[in-house]
């Protein structure tokens, strides 16, 4: 009977050792998976940061390239109104003022869009 109890103890001990080894293996595999996932996330984060910088540069260039023609149009219209106000009739003055207002409104919309992107 002592031998059968000893055999049961050996079997149980073997089972627990095997279970313990499987748990260690599982933990090691989980750690490897986590390390791999962290590396992937780090690479994705770096790529995202690079794209964000590119988008900010594009946004900045677009903002300035869109505003420059508006400033030119508005400036020329104001100059036209100032220099030729005496010879322009009321309807022509109204068209020019409306155009100046429209360029200013578009400029404000571009600024608002830039603010939303940054």
HELIX and SHEET records of a PDB file:
HELIX    1   1 UNK A    2  UNK A   83  1                                  82    
HELIX    2   2 UNK A   90  UNK A  117  1                                  28    
END                                                                             
